[in-house]
């Protein structure tokens, strides 16, 4: 019976020794890693700052893109409304005044050509 207890005790000591060995080994690895991280800390901080500024730049770019799209959408609808009103006036004038309608059509055509010129 005492031999059995002694064998179990020795086995527990061996297991405890391995656990202590692995804990010490892990501690050494963590200390080495801590030294490496401490040496790289300025680079890590600089990288985080650059990443943050890059993300801010992307966020501003996306906001500006949405502003541009909203502005172009408003311009498009304004042009559509103007064209509808002009062509309604032309249709009304065409039935009553043939010469005035022809002149207005040429004026609208020239205005469209002028607006299509970039610059």
N, C-alpha and C positions, 0 to 999 in steps of 0.2 A: 504494500500500500504506500509506504514512504517512497519507494522507488518510482511509483506511478506519479505521485505528487511532485517529486524532484524532476522527472522528465517533463511534466507539464510546465513547471516553473522555468526550466531551462528553455523550453520552446517559446514561452512568453518573453523571456529575456532576449532570445534571438530575434523574434518579431519586433520587439520594442527597439532593439539595436538597429534593425533595418529601417524602421520608421524614423528614428533619430537621424540615421545616415541620410535618408532622402530629404528630410527637413533641412539639414545642414547644407546639402547639395543645392536644394532649391533656394536657400537663403543666399548662397554664394552667387548663383545665377541672377537672382534679383538685384544683388549689390552691383554686379558687373553691368547689368542692364541699366540700373540707376545712374551709374557713372556715364554710360554712353548717352543716355537721355539728357543728363545734365550738360554734357558737352555739346549736344545738338539743340539745346533749348533755344538759343537765339535764332537758329535757322527755322525751327518749328514755329516760333512766335512770328517771325517774318513771313513764313508761308501762310499762316493763318490770317495775318493782316492783308496779304495780297489776295488771298481767296475771298476775304470779306469785301475788299474794294472791287474785285472783279464781279462779285454777286451784286453789289450796289450798281455797278455800271450796267450790268445786264438788266436789272430792274428798271433803271432809268430809260434804257433803250426800249424796253417793252412798253413803258408808259408813253414815251414819245411816239412809238409806232401806233398805239391806240389813239393818241391825239390826232395824228396824221390821218388815220382812217376815218375818225369822226368828222374831221374838217372836210375831207374829200367827199364823204357821204353827204354832208350838208350842202357842199357846192353842187354835187350831182343833182340833188333834189331841187335846188334853186334853179338850176339850168332846165330841168324837166318842167317845172312850173312855168318858167319864162317861155319855153318853147310851146307848151300847150296854150298859154294865153295868146301868144303871137299868132299861132296857127288858127286859133278860134277867131281872132279878129280878122285874119286873112279870109277865112271861109265866109264870115259875115260880109266883109267888104267885097268879096268876089261876086257874090250874088247881086249886090246893089251897084257897085262901081267897078267895071271891068278894068279900066285903065289904072285906077288907084290901086287895085289889087295886084296888077302886074308890077307896078312900081314897088309896092310893099314887098312882093316876093323877091324882087331883085335886091332890095335893101336887106332883107333877112338873109338871103344867100351871101351877100357881101359881108354882113356881120358875122355869120357862121365861119366864113373863110378867114376873116380877121382874127376871130377868137381861136381858130385852130392853129394859127402861127405861134410856135413856141417863142417865149421870150418875155 
